[in-house]
Amino acid sequence: MNPIDQAIQLIEQDEIKKAVSILRDYVRQASDNDLITIADLFIELGLLDDARSILESLLEDYPDESDIRLVLAEIYIDLENDEQALNHLEAIDQSSDEYIASLMVAADLYQTQGLFEVAEQKLIEAKQLAPNEVLINFAQAELAFSLGKYDDALFNYRKIHQQNDQIAEVDLTLRIAESLAAIGEFEEALDYYQDVEIDDPEILFRYGFIAYQANRMDIAIHTWEELLKQDPEYGSVYNFLAEAYQEEGLIDQGYQATQKGLEIDPLNKELLLTAASLARKVGQNDESYRLARKAISIDPGYKAGILFLIENYRKEDDFEAIIDLLTHIIEQGEEDGYYKWELAKAYEAEETYDLALKYYQDAYNDFKDDSDFLKAYGYFLVEEGMREEAVQIFTRYLSIDPSDVEIESYLARLKD
């Protein structure tokens, strides 16, 4: 039996080592045609150095064989030797049958190197030489998609999609859906997503997210529930799913989703805050506070969590809790002017006027152009008998909102 046929038979029987040994022994006496076949087998087996050695040897005898150069370039790319790959690609003559293929391989290589403009020029040249070649349209679409040029990508994907559903294991329907979503055409994107058989968790997540953005909570919920059946530990979906449930008025299901998510990712501050909000809606106020405080303990700078607590403490007139919270947050180095304003209001409510004045003064630089702040601060100063300071604050207020005749009249009385 011919050694190559014998090796192929052994490969089919999963006797790889024996097959490779036979092929390596045969290389010394094989004909040039057999050497090409052996190189192809080595490539299929992942033995790229063996294949490279054979093809480089053949190229010495046949320097004008562009098909050998093209295969060598692809081998060198896989071996992460870009320089050698480009040397072979650039050596392929424009008159060669492999020239267009060499342009496309070069474009792909330049793209991986981040040289997008060079890659684009290679594809434009290929397009000029073969205007109806589908693979060039596909390569242009993929390059545009990777660069965020979704309108350009969409143009080419749709052109190809008229005759092909898939190229190079890429689902064109899915690419069109993702391109449409990227330019904000969510409803049309959903139409394409619904035509795709999806079993990849990442794609299911994006599909659900696009439905969420299109305000199709029914599709988002169904898609994310399907995702969690496949991968219950896909932690990032739980917060979105809980919010989708909430949008549909399914508060209990939303709260349950946050509980399941926190079992997987207990330090997710966004999920903790969503859980806090939903806990309050199902009547678990103490648990709501616990969850929100935990979110802030994870990140003292998590403003959404702090504002949630302030709002709910204020509803219950628990100004001491606001003071304790914000004093601690400021001690942690979070110097947000809004916290100082809230502290001023809380101390004012608690009739601790000296500290209220201090925090009004501290917050002033941050809110000297905020009419609501200036009005509150001005009235506080009047109550404290600091009329001259109040006049200055109300004067500044009227420079921002000169149409407030009530404050204009009040200021006039203060001056008198």
RODO-2510 file (C-alpha; in nm, 4 decimals, decimal comma):
residues 416
     n   res          X          Y          Z
     1     m     0,0000     0,0000     0,0000
     2     n     0,1180     0,3525    -0,0801
     3     p     0,2579     0,5115     0,2424
     4     i     0,0185     0,8059     0,2113
     5     d    -0,2844     0,5762     0,1779
     6     q    -0,1545     0,3714     0,4704
     7     a    -0,1174     0,6874     0,6807
     8     i    -0,4682     0,8055     0,5894
     9     q    -0,6082     0,4689     0,6914
    10     l    -0,4264     0,4887     1,0262
    11     i    -0,5544     0,8432     1,0817
    12     e    -0,9101     0,7193     1,0240
    13     q    -0,8418     0,4503     1,2854
    14     d    -0,7115     0,7178     1,5245
    15     e    -0,3591     0,5760     1,5068
    16     i    -0,2111     0,9226     1,4708
    17     k     0,1429     0,8547     1,5954
    18     k     0,1925     0,5643     1,3556
    19     a     0,0538     0,7670     1,0669
    20     v     0,2841     1,0622     1,1404
    21     s     0,5855     0,8329     1,1682
    22     i     0,5109     0,6791     0,8268
    23     l     0,4633     1,0199     0,6656
    24     r     0,7850     1,1599     0,8115
    25     d     0,9804     0,8600     0,6879
    26     y     0,8258     0,8889     0,3430
    27     v     0,9096     1,2593     0,3046
    28     r     1,2682     1,1719     0,2083
    29     q     1,1640     0,9798    -0,1049
    30     a     0,8216     1,1248    -0,1902
    31     s     0,7498     1,2947    -0,5214
    32     d     0,6702     1,6652    -0,5263
    33     n     0,2978     1,5941    -0,5679
    34     d     0,3095     1,3529    -0,2748
    35     l     0,4917     1,6150    -0,0686
    36     i     0,2028     1,8562    -0,1256
    37     t    -0,0402     1,5886    -0,0062
    38     i     0,1749     1,5123     0,2986
    39     a     0,1931     1,8843     0,3836
    40     d    -0,1868     1,9050     0,3639
    41     l    -0,2164     1,6064     0,5993
    42     f     0,0293     1,7630     0,8424
    43     i    -0,1762     2,0843     0,8393
    44     e    -0,4947     1,8870     0,9130
    45     l    -0,3156     1,7176     1,2040
    46     g    -0,1921     2,0523     1,3373
    47     l     0,1721     1,9711     1,2650
    48     l     0,2420     2,3111     1,1179
    49     d     0,6202     2,3040     1,1491
    50     d     0,6359     1,9779     0,9533
    51     a     0,4130     2,1252     0,6823
    52     r     0,6114     2,4501     0,6768
    53     s     0,9407     2,2630     0,6346
    54     i     0,8071     2,0670     0,3350
    55     l     0,6544     2,3716     0,1658
    56     e     0,9613     2,5932     0,2171
    57     s     1,1712     2,3197     0,0575
    58     l     0,9328     2,2952    -0,2380
    59     l     0,9317     2,6739    -0,2790
    60     e     1,3063     2,6689    -0,3380
    61     d     1,2424     2,4541    -0,6448
    62     y     0,9226     2,6337    -0,7511
    63     p     0,9618     3,0007    -0,6469
    64     d     0,6749     3,1153    -0,8693
    65     e     0,4154     2,8773    -0,7227
    66     s     0,1815     3,1249    -0,5557
    67     d    -0,0421     2,8554    -0,4112
    68     i     0,2515     2,7301    -0,2027
    69     r     0,3246     3,0857    -0,0823
    70     l    -0,0390     3,1370     0,0118
    71     v    -0,0498     2,8195     0,2213
    72     l     0,2825     2,9101     0,3814
    73     a     0,1492     3,2564     0,4698
    74     e    -0,1498     3,0996     0,6443
    75     i     0,0812     2,8602     0,8312
    76     y     0,3014     3,1482     0,9471
    77     i    -0,0070     3,3376     1,0662
    78     d    -0,1070     3,0366     1,2748
    79     l     0,2512     3,0198     1,4059
    80     e     0,2198     3,3919     1,4989
    81     n     0,5029     3,4892     1,2641
    82     d     0,3297     3,7793     1,0917
    83     e     0,6438     3,9139     0,9287
    84     q     0,7151     3,5926     0,7395
    85     a     0,3466     3,5620     0,6460
    86     l     0,3474     3,9097     0,4931
    87     n     0,6710     3,8389     0,3075
    88     h     0,5051     3,5478     0,1300
    89     l     0,1840     3,7384     0,0622
    90     e     0,3671     4,0360    -0,0854
    91     a     0,5701     3,8028    -0,3088
    92     i     0,2543     3,6841    -0,4860
    93     d     0,2344     3,8542    -0,8261
    94     q    -0,0741     4,0515    -0,9323
    95     s    -0,1110     3,8263    -1,2353
    96     s    -0,1400     3,5167    -1,0167
    97     d    -0,4700     3,3338    -0,9637
    98     e    -0,3980     3,3520    -0,5907
    99     y    -0,3512     3,7306    -0,5822
   100     i    -0,7080     3,8118    -0,4734
   101     a    -0,6909     3,5430    -0,2050
   102     s    -0,3578     3,6885    -0,0883
   103     l    -0,5204     4,0326    -0,0544
   104     m    -0,7944     3,8880     0,1633
   105     v    -0,5511     3,6945     0,3829
   106     a    -0,3403     4,0101     0,4181
   107     a    -0,6500     4,2149     0,5076
   108     d    -0,7403     3,9669     0,7788
   109     l    -0,3854     3,9752     0,9137
   110     y    -0,3706     4,3554     0,9172
   111     q    -0,7075     4,3631     1,0917
   112     t    -0,5795     4,1396     1,3722
   113     q    -0,2825     4,3764     1,4061
   114     g    -0,5170     4,6733     1,4434
   115     l    -0,4107     4,8251     1,1097
   116     f    -0,7680     4,8737     0,9976
   117     e    -0,7072     5,1291     0,7233
   118     v    -0,4503     4,9030     0,5551
   119     a    -0,6920     4,6080     0,5841
   120     e    -0,9665     4,8193     0,4294
   121     q    -0,7446     4,9181     0,1364
   122     k    -0,6562     4,5543     0,0683
   123     l    -1,0249     4,4642     0,0522
   124     i    -1,1043     4,7613    -0,1729
   125     e    -0,8341     4,6447    -0,4143
   126     a    -0,9741     4,2906    -0,4045
   127     k    -1,3237     4,4268    -0,4678
   128     q    -1,2059     4,6165    -0,7740
   129     l    -1,0565     4,2978    -0,9166
   130     a    -1,3563     4,0757    -0,8323
   131     p    -1,6641     4,2979    -0,7804
   132     n    -1,9069     4,0053    -0,7521
   133     e    -1,7081     3,7877    -0,5136
   134     v    -1,9268     3,7106    -0,2123
   135     l    -1,6348     3,6399     0,0201
   136     i    -1,4982     3,9906    -0,0393
   137     n    -1,8353     4,1441     0,0478
   138     f    -1,8382     3,9285     0,3586
   139     a    -1,4851     4,0344     0,4569
   140     q    -1,5810     4,4015     0,4116
   141     a    -1,8929     4,3490     0,6217
   142     e    -1,6953     4,1793     0,9000
   143     l    -1,4332     4,4543     0,9028
   144     a    -1,6999     4,7267     0,9161
   145     f    -1,8829     4,5376     1,1934
   146     s    -1,5651     4,5079     1,4015
   147     l    -1,5015     4,8830     1,3583
   148     g    -1,8550     4,9783     1,4628
   149     k    -1,9477     5,0966     1,1123
   150     y    -2,2804     4,9180     1,1368
   151     d    -2,4530     5,0904     0,8449
   152     d    -2,1739     4,9790     0,6099
   153     a    -2,1750     4,6312     0,7601
   154     l    -2,5516     4,6087     0,7222
   155     f    -2,5347     4,7034     0,3537
   156     n    -2,2958     4,4164     0,2775
   157     y    -2,4582     4,1614     0,5079
   158     r    -2,7973     4,2203     0,3458
   159     k    -2,6493     4,1912    -0,0026
   160     i    -2,4935     3,8538     0,0849
   161     h    -2,7985     3,7383     0,2820
   162     q    -3,0095     3,7360    -0,0339
   163     q    -2,8281     3,4185    -0,1403
   164     n    -2,6520     3,2893     0,1719
   165     d    -2,7661     3,2283     0,5275
   166     q    -2,4184     3,1490     0,6543
   167     i    -2,0564     3,2066     0,5526
   168     a    -1,7478     3,0776     0,7329
   169     e    -1,9699     2,9540     1,0180
   170     v    -2,1045     3,3069     1,0667
   171     d    -2,4838     3,3322     1,0801
   172     l    -2,5680     3,6285     0,8574
   173     t    -2,9200     3,6639     0,9999
   174     l    -2,7676     3,7091     1,3430
   175     r    -2,5121     3,9596     1,2143
   176     i    -2,7926     4,1635     1,0550
   177     a    -2,9872     4,1535     1,3819
   178     e    -2,6858     4,2713     1,5823
   179     s    -2,6072     4,5474     1,3309
   180     l    -2,9656     4,6727     1,3412
   181     a    -2,9615     4,6725     1,7198
   182     a    -2,6354     4,8665     1,7209
   183     i    -2,7933     5,1519     1,5209
   184     g    -3,1033     5,1532     1,7414
   185     e    -3,3410     4,9686     1,5085
   186     f    -3,4534     4,7375     1,7876
   187     e    -3,7901     4,6302     1,6498
   188     e    -3,6438     4,5247     1,3150
   189     a    -3,3538     4,3576     1,4943
   190     l    -3,6031     4,1470     1,6900
   191     d    -3,7608     4,0256     1,3666
   192     y    -3,4253     3,8892     1,2549
   193     y    -3,3401     3,7435     1,5969
   194     q    -3,6649     3,5465     1,5892
   195     d    -3,5456     3,3733     1,2702
   196     v    -3,2289     3,2431     1,4365
   197     e    -3,1860     2,9182     1,6275
   198     i    -3,0039     3,0454     1,9355
   199     d    -2,8371     2,8239     2,1932
   200     d    -2,5375     3,0406     2,2802
   201     p    -2,5855     3,2100     2,6225
   202     e    -2,4080     3,5286     2,5115
   203     i    -2,6360     3,5659     2,2103
   204     l    -2,9442     3,4853     2,4187
   205     f    -2,8420     3,7573     2,6610
   206     r    -2,8037     4,0132     2,3796
   207     y    -3,1333     3,9069     2,2251
   208     g    -3,3094     3,9602     2,5565
   209     f    -3,1365     4,2932     2,6074
   210     i    -3,2444     4,4201     2,2665
   211     a    -3,6020     4,3120     2,3407
   212     y    -3,5707     4,4981     2,6719
   213     q    -3,4560     4,8133     2,4921
   214     a    -3,7428     4,7762     2,2456
   215     n    -3,9793     4,7616     2,5458
   216     r    -4,0779     4,4050     2,4543
   217     m    -4,0562     4,2773     2,8099
   218     d    -4,2445     3,9604     2,7190
   219     i    -3,9697     3,8583     2,4757
   220     a    -3,6936     3,9701     2,7126
   221     i    -3,8366     3,7679     3,0007
   222     h    -3,8913     3,4566     2,7905
   223     t    -3,5411     3,4791     2,6393
   224     w    -3,3644     3,5340     2,9712
   225     e    -3,5623     3,2566     3,1384
   226     e    -3,4447     3,0279     2,8570
   227     l    -3,0891     3,1478     2,9113
   228     l    -3,1044     3,0633     3,2817
   229     k    -3,2351     2,7155     3,2051
   230     q    -2,9190     2,6609     3,0028
   231     d    -2,6830     2,8402     3,2391
   232     p    -2,8235     2,9220     3,5870
   233     e    -2,4892     3,0799     3,6826
   234     y    -2,5045     3,3484     3,4149
   235     g    -2,4945     3,6135     3,6862
   236     s    -2,5285     3,9335     3,4846
   237     v    -2,8765     3,8447     3,3566
   238     y    -3,0548     3,8402     3,6939
   239     n    -3,0651     4,2148     3,7459
   240     f    -3,2054     4,2796     3,3988
   241     l    -3,4570     3,9975     3,4373
   242     a    -3,5741     4,1366     3,7714
   243     e    -3,6211     4,4814     3,6184
   244     a    -3,8125     4,3311     3,3254
   245     y    -4,0438     4,1515     3,5685
   246     q    -4,0898     4,4793     3,7543
   247     e    -4,1802     4,6617     3,4319
   248     e    -4,4501     4,3991     3,3743
   249     g    -4,5815     4,4425     3,7291
   250     l    -4,4540     4,0986     3,8326
   251     i    -4,2999     4,2207     4,1572
   252     d    -4,2816     3,8845     4,3367
   253     q    -4,1109     3,7166     4,0398
   254     g    -3,8687     4,0087     4,0164
   255     y    -3,7805     3,9819     4,3838
   256     q    -3,7305     3,6058     4,3513
   257     a    -3,4995     3,6641     4,0540
   258     t    -3,2814     3,8958     4,2624
   259     q    -3,2627     3,6361     4,5400
   260     k    -3,1459     3,3679     4,2977
   261     g    -2,8969     3,6087     4,1439
   262     l    -2,7515     3,7050     4,4814
   263     e    -2,6882     3,3394     4,5593
   264     i    -2,4557     3,3373     4,2592
   265     d    -2,3146     3,6896     4,2854
   266     p    -2,3649     3,8182     4,6423
   267     l    -2,1392     4,1231     4,5881
   268     n    -2,3236     4,2647     4,2870
   269     k    -2,4143     4,6149     4,4092
   270     e    -2,6617     4,6838     4,1248
   271     l    -2,8441     4,3582     4,1940
   272     l    -2,8455     4,4323     4,5677
   273     l    -3,0071     4,7706     4,5040
   274     t    -3,2682     4,6228     4,2697
   275     a    -3,3411     4,3629     4,5380
   276     a    -3,3702     4,6440     4,7962
   277     s    -3,6215     4,8291     4,5806
   278     l    -3,8300     4,5159     4,5201
   279     a    -3,8100     4,4087     4,8855
   280     r    -3,9704     4,7398     4,9796
   281     k    -4,2475     4,6814     4,7259
   282     v    -4,3276     4,3401     4,8738
   283     g    -4,3414     4,4903     5,2234
   284     q    -4,0005     4,3829     5,3540
   285     n    -3,8716     4,7240     5,4583
   286     d    -3,6066     4,6040     5,7023
   287     e    -3,4661     4,3679     5,4403
   288     s    -3,4751     4,6513     5,1890
   289     y    -3,2577     4,8681     5,4111
   290     r    -3,0204     4,5777     5,4789
   291     l    -2,9709     4,5100     5,1090
   292     a    -2,9152     4,8756     5,0208
   293     r    -2,6682     4,9218     5,3052
   294     k    -2,4796     4,6121     5,1890
   295     a    -2,4546     4,7591     4,8390
   296     i    -2,2986     5,0739     4,9854
   297     s    -2,0625     4,8764     5,2070
   298     i    -1,9284     4,7144     4,8894
   299     d    -1,8838     5,0545     4,7235
   300     p    -1,9117     5,3648     4,9445
   301     g    -1,9209     5,5735     4,6270
   302     y    -2,2323     5,3976     4,4929
   303     k    -2,4480     5,7091     4,4669
   304     a    -2,7636     5,5325     4,3462
   305     g    -2,7631     5,3231     4,6636
   306     i    -2,7048     5,6250     4,8858
   307     l    -2,9855     5,8218     4,7209
   308     f    -3,2185     5,5234     4,7612
   309     l    -3,1548     5,5174     5,1362
   310     i    -3,1860     5,8946     5,1722
   311     e    -3,5189     5,8967     4,9893
   312     n    -3,6657     5,6211     5,2030
   313     y    -3,5293     5,7561     5,5317
   314     r    -3,6841     6,0919     5,4422
   315     k    -4,0232     5,9305     5,3767
   316     e    -4,0116     5,7988     5,7319
   317     d    -3,8786     6,1275     5,8759
   318     d    -3,5736     5,9372     5,9977
   319     f    -3,3316     6,2272     5,9736
   320     e    -3,0950     6,0745     6,2265
   321     a    -3,0446     5,7817     5,9895
   322     i    -2,9664     6,0253     5,7070
   323     i    -2,7123     6,2014     5,9285
   324     d    -2,5476     5,8749     6,0336
   325     l    -2,5358     5,7493     5,6740
   326     l    -2,3943     6,0632     5,5137
   327     t    -2,1488     6,1364     5,7953
   328     h    -2,0066     5,7884     5,7460
   329     i    -1,9986     5,8230     5,3669
   330     i    -1,8159     6,1574     5,3856
   331     e    -1,5682     6,0072     5,6327
   332     q    -1,4985     5,7443     5,3666
   333     g    -1,3784     6,0232     5,1392
   334     e    -1,6912     6,0705     4,9257
   335     e    -1,7004     6,4505     4,8980
   336     d    -2,0191     6,4905     4,6938
   337     g    -2,1795     6,8338     4,7404
   338     y    -2,5242     6,6761     4,7279
   339     y    -2,4482     6,4802     5,0454
   340     k    -2,3592     6,8041     5,2235
   341     w    -2,6873     6,9617     5,1139
   342     e    -2,8804     6,6587     5,2381
   343     l    -2,6915     6,6765     5,5681
   344     a    -2,7815     7,0434     5,5978
   345     k    -3,1512     6,9629     5,5488
   346     a    -3,1361     6,6714     5,7934
   347     y    -2,9682     6,8809     6,0645
   348     e    -3,2201     7,1584     6,0006
   349     a    -3,5051     6,9090     6,0487
   350     e    -3,3392     6,7922     6,3711
   351     e    -3,3081     7,1586     6,4789
   352     t    -2,9304     7,1320     6,5027
   353     y    -2,8919     7,4672     6,3322
   354     d    -2,5207     7,5255     6,3791
   355     l    -2,4364     7,2066     6,1888
   356     a    -2,7079     7,2766     5,9339
   357     l    -2,5424     7,6157     5,8652
   358     k    -2,2004     7,4514     5,8375
   359     y    -2,3194     7,2060     5,5698
   360     y    -2,5171     7,4715     5,3811
   361     q    -2,1968     7,6734     5,3647
   362     d    -1,9951     7,3662     5,2591
   363     a    -2,2440     7,2817     4,9846
   364     y    -2,2646     7,6379     4,8509
   365     n    -1,9741     7,6153     4,6042
   366     d    -2,1278     7,3078     4,4447
   367     f    -2,4787     7,4568     4,4240
   368     k    -2,4287     7,8315     4,3869
   369     d    -2,6025     7,8081     4,0475
   370     d    -2,8820     7,5814     4,1657
   371     s    -3,2015     7,7805     4,2241
   372     d    -3,3605     7,5187     4,4540
   373     f    -3,0563     7,5160     4,6779
   374     l    -3,0288     7,8939     4,6869
   375     k    -3,3946     7,9338     4,7803
   376     a    -3,3702     7,6773     5,0637
   377     y    -3,0429     7,8263     5,1863
   378     g    -3,1833     8,1797     5,1769
   379     y    -3,4897     8,0907     5,3832
   380     f    -3,2686     7,9067     5,6331
   381     l    -3,0480     8,2135     5,6750
   382     v    -3,3525     8,4319     5,7375
   383     e    -3,4759     8,1910     6,0062
   384     e    -3,1310     8,2111     6,1671
   385     g    -3,1450     8,5914     6,1684
   386     m    -2,8676     8,6216     5,9103
   387     r    -3,0511     8,8725     5,6923
   388     e    -2,7537     9,0291     5,5166
   389     e    -2,6302     8,6856     5,4085
   390     a    -2,9861     8,5956     5,3019
   391     v    -3,0058     8,9097     5,0870
   392     q    -2,6884     8,8040     4,9038
   393     i    -2,8208     8,4510     4,8465
   394     f    -3,1633     8,5680     4,7225
   395     t    -2,9966     8,8268     4,4981
   396     r    -2,7935     8,5500     4,3385
   397     y    -3,1088     8,3395     4,3131
   398     l    -3,2887     8,6162     4,1173
   399     s    -2,9918     8,6454     3,8803
   400     i    -3,0659     8,2838     3,7858
   401     d    -3,4466     8,3008     3,7982
   402     p    -3,5500     8,6690     3,7536
   403     s    -3,9121     8,5688     3,6834
   404     d    -3,9804     8,4661     4,0454
   405     v    -4,1822     8,7687     4,1562
   406     e    -4,2543     8,6137     4,4950
   407     i    -3,8855     8,6011     4,5865
   408     e    -3,8334     8,9445     4,4322
   409     s    -4,0996     9,0858     4,6664
   410     y    -3,9603     8,8901     4,9629
   411     l    -3,6107     9,0243     4,8938
   412     a    -3,7399     9,3781     4,8790
   413     r    -3,8960     9,3355     5,2251
   414     l    -3,5719     9,1933     5,3585
   415     k    -3,3815     9,4951     5,2349
   416     d    -3,6301     9,7316     5,3963
***
